[in-house]
Amino acid sequence: MKCYIISYDLRNLRNYDSLYKAIKSYGTWAKITESTWGVVTSQSAVQIRTFLLNHMDNDDRVFVIKSGSEAAWVRAICEDSWLKNNLIKS
């Protein structure tokens, strides 16, 4: 399983509840910043994006990327331990 970073902009209606519920359905997740989350899944970035689009409006934006081998942060919303344990998954 791999860790993916999801970043989004909800523009007009801003239905956060539906999107949050969709992201949390991955089971292993963390809210990193206000509009950035991490999820651990066997799905691809395209599959994640396609799934999340079902919970977003036509004018919203989403960016999904597989985490890499290096990361740095300060004052993340989630626990540092979640990031340390999940970001560097192959």
LUMNUBA-913571 format. One record per residue (C-alpha): residue number from 1; x, z, y negated; residue in one letter. Coordinates in steps of 0.001 Angstrom, whole numbers, always signed. Example, Ala and Ser with C-alpha at 12.3 -4.5 7.8 and 13.67 -1.06 7.14 Angstrom:
BEGIN
fiza num: 1&c1: +12300&c3: +7800&c2: +4500&residuo: A $
fiza num: 2&c1: +13670&c3: +7140&c2: +1060&residuo: S $
// end
This chain:
BEGIN
fiza num: 1&c1: +0&c3: +0&c2: +0&residuo: M $
fiza num: 2&c1: +1124&c3: -762&c2: -3513&residuo: K $
fiza num: 3&c1: +567&c3: +805&c2: -6902&residuo: C $
fiza num: 4&c1: -1018&c3: -1406&c2: -9546&residuo: Y $
fiza num: 5&c1: -1314&c3: -763&c2: -13256&residuo: I $
fiza num: 6&c1: -4650&c3: -1670&c2: -14865&residuo: I $
fiza num: 7&c1: -4928&c3: -2070&c2: -18627&residuo: S $
fiza num: 8&c1: -8132&c3: -3094&c2: -20376&residuo: Y $
fiza num: 9&c1: -9907&c3: -3550&c2: -23689&residuo: D $
fiza num: 10&c1: -13659&c3: -2969&c2: -23646&residuo: L $
fiza num: 11&c1: -14883&c3: -4704&c2: -26766&residuo: R $
fiza num: 12&c1: -18569&c3: -4528&c2: -27698&residuo: N $
fiza num: 13&c1: -20818&c3: -2604&c2: -25300&residuo: L $
fiza num: 14&c1: -17984&c3: -451&c2: -23933&residuo: R $
fiza num: 15&c1: -19548&c3: +592&c2: -20636&residuo: N $
fiza num: 16&c1: -16782&c3: +2965&c2: -19583&residuo: Y $
fiza num: 17&c1: -18814&c3: +4747&c2: -16892&residuo: D $
fiza num: 18&c1: -19213&c3: +1661&c2: -14711&residuo: S $
fiza num: 19&c1: -15547&c3: +674&c2: -15082&residuo: L $
fiza num: 20&c1: -14283&c3: +4217&c2: -14436&residuo: Y $
fiza num: 21&c1: -16423&c3: +4483&c2: -11314&residuo: K $
fiza num: 22&c1: -15044&c3: +1143&c2: -10073&residuo: A $
fiza num: 23&c1: -11434&c3: +2215&c2: -10659&residuo: I $
fiza num: 24&c1: -11981&c3: +5593&c2: -9007&residuo: K $
fiza num: 25&c1: -13459&c3: +3863&c2: -5940&residuo: S $
fiza num: 26&c1: -9881&c3: +2991&c2: -4950&residuo: Y $
fiza num: 27&c1: -9428&c3: +6624&c2: -3926&residuo: G $
fiza num: 28&c1: -5832&c3: +7066&c2: -5092&residuo: T $
fiza num: 29&c1: -5933&c3: +6647&c2: -8863&residuo: W $
fiza num: 30&c1: -4726&c3: +8188&c2: -12109&residuo: A $
fiza num: 31&c1: -5662&c3: +7742&c2: -15744&residuo: K $
fiza num: 32&c1: -2290&c3: +7197&c2: -17420&residuo: I $
fiza num: 33&c1: -3355&c3: +6556&c2: -21023&residuo: T $
fiza num: 34&c1: -6769&c3: +6038&c2: -22628&residuo: E $
fiza num: 35&c1: -7031&c3: +2454&c2: -21355&residuo: S $
fiza num: 36&c1: -4370&c3: +2346&c2: -18641&residuo: T $
fiza num: 37&c1: -4850&c3: +3450&c2: -15042&residuo: W $
fiza num: 38&c1: -2841&c3: +3340&c2: -11838&residuo: G $
fiza num: 39&c1: -4383&c3: +2656&c2: -8429&residuo: V $
fiza num: 40&c1: -2847&c3: +2538&c2: -4968&residuo: V $
fiza num: 41&c1: -4344&c3: -111&c2: -2716&residuo: T $
fiza num: 42&c1: -3601&c3: -2846&c2: -205&residuo: S $
fiza num: 43&c1: -5489&c3: -5344&c2: -2381&residuo: Q $
fiza num: 44&c1: -3727&c3: -7907&c2: -4573&residuo: S $
fiza num: 45&c1: -3744&c3: -7974&c2: -8361&residuo: A $
fiza num: 46&c1: -6210&c3: -10890&c2: -8250&residuo: V $
fiza num: 47&c1: -8556&c3: -8971&c2: -5941&residuo: Q $
fiza num: 48&c1: -8448&c3: -5904&c2: -8205&residuo: I $
fiza num: 49&c1: -9090&c3: -8015&c2: -11303&residuo: R $
fiza num: 50&c1: -12002&c3: -9826&c2: -9658&residuo: T $
fiza num: 51&c1: -13569&c3: -6547&c2: -8526&residuo: F $
fiza num: 52&c1: -13230&c3: -4936&c2: -11956&residuo: L $
fiza num: 53&c1: -14732&c3: -7963&c2: -13711&residuo: L $
fiza num: 54&c1: -18016&c3: -7100&c2: -11960&residuo: N $
fiza num: 55&c1: -18026&c3: -3895&c2: -14047&residuo: H $
fiza num: 56&c1: -17033&c3: -5430&c2: -17373&residuo: M $
fiza num: 57&c1: -18684&c3: -7608&c2: -20003&residuo: D $
fiza num: 58&c1: -17755&c3: -11241&c2: -20687&residuo: N $
fiza num: 59&c1: -15805&c3: -10347&c2: -23831&residuo: D $
fiza num: 60&c1: -13727&c3: -7534&c2: -22260&residuo: D $
fiza num: 61&c1: -10065&c3: -7926&c2: -21324&residuo: R $
fiza num: 62&c1: -8218&c3: -6724&c2: -18239&residuo: V $
fiza num: 63&c1: -4576&c3: -6901&c2: -17123&residuo: F $
fiza num: 64&c1: -3460&c3: -5932&c2: -13601&residuo: V $
fiza num: 65&c1: +193&c3: -5819&c2: -12533&residuo: I $
fiza num: 66&c1: +2012&c3: -4468&c2: -9491&residuo: K $
fiza num: 67&c1: +4286&c3: -1610&c2: -10506&residuo: S $
fiza num: 68&c1: +7980&c3: -2261&c2: -10265&residuo: G $
fiza num: 69&c1: +11101&c3: -307&c2: -9512&residuo: S $
fiza num: 70&c1: +11577&c3: +1434&c2: -12853&residuo: E $
fiza num: 71&c1: +9300&c3: +3306&c2: -15243&residuo: A $
fiza num: 72&c1: +9500&c3: +5665&c2: -18200&residuo: A $
fiza num: 73&c1: +6767&c3: +7617&c2: -19961&residuo: W $
fiza num: 74&c1: +5986&c3: +10578&c2: -22143&residuo: V $
fiza num: 75&c1: +2772&c3: +12595&c2: -22439&residuo: R $
fiza num: 76&c1: +791&c3: +10661&c2: -19846&residuo: A $
fiza num: 77&c1: -2750&c3: +11920&c2: -19299&residuo: I $
fiza num: 78&c1: -2202&c3: +12229&c2: -15553&residuo: C $
fiza num: 79&c1: +276&c3: +14536&c2: -13867&residuo: E $
fiza num: 80&c1: +3903&c3: +13391&c2: -13916&residuo: D $
fiza num: 81&c1: +3992&c3: +14034&c2: -10173&residuo: S $
fiza num: 82&c1: +1326&c3: +11347&c2: -9568&residuo: W $
fiza num: 83&c1: +3447&c3: +8801&c2: -11418&residuo: L $
fiza num: 84&c1: +6644&c3: +9849&c2: -9658&residuo: K $
fiza num: 85&c1: +4969&c3: +9709&c2: -6230&residuo: N $
fiza num: 86&c1: +3041&c3: +6457&c2: -6667&residuo: N $
fiza num: 87&c1: +4626&c3: +4084&c2: -9178&residuo: L $
fiza num: 88&c1: +7545&c3: +3096&c2: -7002&residuo: I $
fiza num: 89&c1: +5603&c3: +2037&c2: -3904&residuo: K $
fiza num: 90&c1: +6786&c3: -1113&c2: -2197&residuo: S $
// end
